[in-house]
Each structure stands twice: as structure tokens, then as C-alpha cells.
Amino acid sequence: MTPEISVLISGVIFMTKYTKEIKLAIYHEWVDDHRRGTYLSRKYGMGRGGIQYLVDLIQKHNTSITTTT
């Protein structure tokens, strides 16, 4: 369950795409297990702001949002 990664010209590695399963796992860990930013950021390699944004989107638009990106 490893997301694809890309390397920027500067050499920084970042995640370019997360599967629906990973997005839902992040959301459910946030909501059900009360995991927060630092833990999820380290586990999934996504910035805390990105995690917060993903959780906010899913809460606003339901889980159907995870199929678009």
C-alpha cells in the first residue's frame, strides 16, 4: 500500500498520488482512532496541512471525494 513518489529537481521527495484506500485509511485513523497530524504525517509521508485538508474535504463532501484525486 505504498503511494507513488516523485523526485523534484531539488531532490526533495514528495507523494504525487494517494490511492482511495490510503485516503480512507487516513480519514478513519483521524476520526475513529483519534490519530492526529504528526503521527499520520510520519506514517503516510504527507504534510500535516495536507492531512487536515483531506479530512476536511471528506467531512464536507463525504467519501466520494476520494475517487477524484
N, C-alpha and C positions, 0 to 999 in steps of 0.2 A: 504494500500500500504506500509506495513512495511516489510523491509527485514529481513531475518532470522538473528539471532545473536548467537554467541557462547561465552563461557567464557573460558579464558585462565587459566592455573593453577595459575598464579599470581593474578587472579581476575580481570584482565582488560577485558572489553567487547569490541568486535570488530565485524564488519559486515563480514560475510563469503560469502554471495552471494547477488547480486542485480538482480532484475528482469529486463527484457528488457525494460519494461515501465519506471522503475526508471532511468536506464542508459540514455534513450532517454529524460526523463524529465530534468535530469541534463544537458545534452548536449544542449537542447533547451533553458533552462534558461540561460546558458552561452552565447550562440550565439544570441538568439532573444531578451532576456531581459537584456543582459549585466550584469548578476549577476556574481560575482567573488568568489574567494576562501573561505574567511571567512564566508560569508552568506551561500553558498552551503554546506560547511563543517558542519556548525551547523545544517542546515536543514536536511541533509541526513546522518549525522553521519559518513562521510568519510573524511579522511585527505585531506588537500589541494593538496598535491602531487598526491594522487590517483585521485582526480577530474581532475587535469591538465593532468594526464596520460590518463584518459578515454577520455577527449575531444580531445587530440592529436591523439589517436587511431582512433576515429570516423572520424576525419577530414582526416586522412591518408587513412583509409580503407573503408570509408562510414559507414552507419548504420548497415551493415551486421555483423560487428564485435560484436555487442551487443548480438547476438544469441549464441556465443560460451562460454561465461562465465557468 
